[in-house]
């Protein structure tokens, strides 16, 4: 037992204090983003929108995320990651509090779009901050620590969100989200201000190339779009499946989603440290992550046994635990050859594109074909992502990154 504990603690060693502060800020911010997993339920149950309406709103969510990721990358290259992170956190907090007063379909579409533009400008800036604060050999674990903070907050968020909904209603979620974002912005001033934070010296690229002219990177981005397409279903269509087909309450759905965050908190860092010591490349590990995620959708179609939902969540979590850290590290390493904000923005744009098409497609598929066919369709999309990654691996065979 002592050996396991020591191994777990050692998996965190070697990371800079700035990476730890960035993780704490992310934790505070993410702990409040409990609206997102319940957004589709809020729109259908509280506001009475149809599945098609929700699909359009979630498309606006994705378009805002896409625009915000692009804008965040541009602004980060122009003004630096610190200013972008601070303004994004502060304005996101204000917008979360404001958006709860919107009720009409058009107003919510516009409000969600604006919110995501501001909120997702934070993401490429965070990754560029990681490249500044972490050594290249620690990049995967640095990303994993940030994900640990995200999922620790996410594990508490849905469970707390279910309690808040049951006690005071959905409006309480928006207040908590807003206040936590503002608190994260305040903490950022004290611990990561450029005058106080200390960047790790890395070799600068004197002739940075555009991410949009990097062929292998664009192939990688295509694979991430497809992976994101099936992954985001767990935060829009899958909760509807839990509620409509399996008759789970909001609290039960929150606890099931919290299992995802708990598993990541307990096992992701040791798992990544172990996998880094193996001979497999980042691309191979990403393929493994997609395989596990695909298997999770097959579990959703296995009878009515409640345990299949838990097993499916575990498989999806394992896939996420492997695919995201290694894909993020691949993107960060690749970004050192060019405009870092642009590279990391494009990585985030991949998942934003998924949001644009995946939610709406999932809702339409459920409305016309049902849940079972939708889950099999998601598996096929995941297989296409694996094909692209195999092509990328073959293309980069000499380097095996």
N, C-alpha and C positions, 0 to 999 in steps of 0.2 A: 504493500500500500504506500509506503514511504517512497519507494522507487517511482511509482506512478505519479505521486504528488511532485516529486523532484523533477521528473521529466516534463510535467505540465508547466511548472514554473520556469524551467530552462527554455521552454519554447518561446517565452516572451523576452528573453534577454537580448541585449544588443540594439534595441530600438531607441532612438533619440527621445529626449523628454518632450520635444515639440510634437512628435508623432503621438505621444501619450496625451498631450493637451488637445490636439486635434481630435483624438478619439473621444475625449470627454465632452468636447463641444458637440460632436456628432451624436453622442449618447443623449445629451440633454435635448437636442433638437429632435432626434428620432423618437424619444419616449413620448413626445407630444403628438406625433403624426399618426394618431389612432383613427383619424377620420378616414384615411385612405382605404383600409380593408373593409370598412363599413359603408363606403360611399354608395355602392350599388344598392345596398339595402336601404339606406337613408332616402335615396331618390325614389325607390319603388314603394316602400312602406310609409314613409313620413310625408313625401310630397306627391305620391300617387302617379308617378310617371310610368309609362309602358317600357317593356324591354327595349323596343326600338328607340325610344327617347333616351334611355340610359346609354344605349350604344352610341348615339350621336354625342351625348355629353362626354362620354369617355373618349371619344375621338377628339373632341376639343381638348380634353386632358392631355392626350398624346401630342396634338399639334402644339399646344403650349409648351410641353416638355421639350419637343424638338426645337422650337424657336428659342427657348431658354438655354438649351445646351449649346446651340450655335452662338447665341449672343454672349453667353458666359465665356466661351472659348475666345472669342474676339476681344472682349473686354479684358480678359486675363492677360492676353498677349500685349494689350495696350497699357493697362493700368496696374497689373500685378494681381496676384491671387488674394491678397489680404483685403483690399478695398472691395473687390467683387464679393467675397465671402461675407463681409460685414453688412454691406448694403442689402444683399440678398436675404440674409437672416432677419434683419430688422423689418424690411418691407413685407416679407412673407408672414411674419407674426401679425402685422397690422391687417393684412389681407385675409388671413384665416378668421380673424374676429369679424371682419366686415362681411364676408361671404355668406354668413348664416342668415342675413336679412333678405337675401335674394330668394324669390319664389317662382317667378315665371321661367319658362323653358329657355327663352332667348337670353334672359339676364343670367341664368346659371351657366349657360354655355359660354357667354362672354366672361363671367367672373372666374370660372374654372380655367379658361385659357390664360387670362392675365395672371392668376395665381401661379400657374405652372411656369409661365415665362420667367417670373421673378424667382420662384423657388428653385428651378433647375439650372439657373445660372450659377448656383452654388456648386454644382457637381464637378464640372471640369476644373474649376478653381481649386477644389479640394485635392484632386489628383495631381495637379501641378504643385501644390503645396507639399504633397507627399514626395514628389521627385526632388524637391528642395531640401526636405528634412530627413530623408532616408537614403542610406547607401544602396547602390544598385544590388548588392548581394542580399540586402534585406527587403527588397521591394515587395516580394510576394507576402512576406510576413507582415510588413507594414500595412498593405492592403487588407490583410486578414484581420489585423487589429481594428481597423476602421469598420470592417464588416462585423466584427465582434460587438463593437459599440452600437452599430445600427441594429443588430439583431437582439442585443440585450434590451435596448429600448423597445424594439418591436415585440419582444416576448412579454414585456410588462404592459405595453400599449394596448393590444387587443383585449387582454384580460381586464385591464382597468376600463377600457372602452365599453366592454359589455356591462360592467357594473354601473358606469356613468349613464349609459342608455337606459338601463333598468330603473335607475333611481331618479334621474332628473331629465332624461330625454337626450336627443341627438345634439341639441344646441350646446350642451356642456362640452362636447368634444371640440367644437370650434374655439371656444375660449381657452381650453387647455392647450390646444395646438398653437394658438397665437402667442400665449404667454411664454411657453417654453422656447419658441423661436426667438423671442425678444431677449430672454435670459441668456440664450446661447450667444447672441450678438454682443451682449454686455461682457460675458466671459472672454470672448475673443479679443476685446480691447485690452484686457489685463494680461493675457498670457501669450498672445501671438502677434502683438503689435511689432512691426518691423524693427523698432528701436530696442525691443526686448528679446525678440526671438533670434536664434542663431542658426543660420542656414549651414548645412553641410556643403563643403566646396565640391562641386562636380565640374567635369570638363564641359565647357560650353561649345556648342556647335556654331562655328562662325558663318557657315553657309546653310542655314536651315532650309529643308525642303518641305514642300506642301504635302500634307497627308493625303490630299486628293489625287496626287500623282504617284503614290506608293501602291503599286499593283498588289503585292501580297497582303498589305494592310487592308486594302479594300475588299479582298476576298475574305479576310478575317472578319471584317465588319458585316459582310453579308451573312456569314454563319451566325454572328451574334444577333442579327435582326431575327433570324429564324428561331434561335434559342429563346430570345426575349418574347417572341410571339407566343410560345407555349408556356413560358414561365409566368407571364402576367395573368394568365387565366386563373391562377390560384388567388388572385386578388380582385377578380370581378365575376367571372362566370362560375368558378368553383364554389364560392360562398353561396351563390344562388342555388346551386345543386345541393349543398349541405342543407339549406333551408327548405327548398321546395320539394326535393326528392327524398331526402333523409330525415326531414322534420326536426332539424337541430335548432335550438334557440340561439339568440345572439350571444349569450354567455357561453354556450357550448362551442359555437363557432370561434369565439375569441380564444377559448382555451385550446382548441385544436390548432389554431394559428400560432398560439403561444408556444406550443410544442416545437414548432419550427425554430423559433428564437432560442429556446432553451437548449436544443440539441447543438445549435451553432455555437452558443456560448460555451457549452461544456466540452465540445469535441473538435471544433474547427481548427483552432491553432495547433494542437498536437498533431492532428491529421495532416495539416499542410506542412508542418516541420518534418514529419515522417516522409511524406511524398516528395518533398524537396531533396531528401537524401537518396531517393531511388534514381534509376537511370532514365526514367521516362521523361519525355520532353513536355513542355507546357501544352503543346498542341494535343499530344496523346492524353494528357490529363483532362483537357477540355472535352475531348470525345467521350471519355468515361463519364464525365458529368452529364452530358446529353443523354447517354444511354440510360442512366439511372432515372433521369427526369422523364424520359419516354415510358419507362416501366411503371412510373407512378400513375400515369393516365390509364394504363391497363388495369391497375388495381381498382380504379374507380368503377370499372365495369364488371367487377366480380361480385355478382349477387347482391344481397342486402345485408351481409354481415358487417356490423359496425367496425370490426377490427380492420377491414380492408381500407377504411378511411385513414386509420392510424398508420398502417403500413405504407399506404400511398403517400402520406405526408412525410414519413421517414425517408422513403426513396427520393422524393422530390428534394428534401432537405440535403441529403447526401450529394445529390447531383448539383445542387446550388453551392454547397460547401466546396466542391471541387472546381466547378466550372468558373465561378465568378472570381476567386482570387487569382487563378492562373491566367484567365483572360485579361483581367485588370493589369497584372504584372507584365503580360505580353505587350499590352498597349503602352504601358509606362516605359518599358525598355525600348520599344520601337519609337516612342516620342522623342527620345534623346537625340535622334538624328534630324529632327525638324522643328517646326513651330509647336511647342508643347501644348499650348492652349488649343490649337487647332486639332492636334492629334487626339487629345483627351475629350475635346468637344465631340469629335466624330464618333468616338467610342460610346459616349453617352447618347448621341443622336441615334445610334443603332437601336437602343432600347426605347427611345422616344418614338421612332418609326413603328416599333412593335406596338406601342400604346395606341398609335393612330389607327392601325388596322386591326390589331388583335381583339380589342374589346368589342368593337362594332361587329366584326366577323363572328366572334364567339356568340354574341347576343342573337344575331340573325340566324346562325346555325342552330342554336337552341330552339328558337321560335319556330323554325321550319323543319328541322331534322331530329330534334331531341338531344338529350345529353349524351347518350351512348355514342351516336355517330360523331358528335362534336369531339369527344375524347379520342376516338380513333383517328379523326382528322388531325388533331393536335400531334399524335404520335407520328403521322406521316410527315408533317412539317418538321418535326425534330429529326427524322431520318434524313431529310434534305440538308439540314444543318450539318449533320455528320459527314455527308458527302462533300460539302464545301471544305470542311476541316481536313478531310483526307487529301483533298486537292492541295490545300495549303501546306500540309505536311510534306507531300511529295515535292512541291515547289521549293520548300526550304530545307530539303533533306540534308544538304551539306552542313547547314548551321544548326539544325535541330533546336530551335528556340522555343 
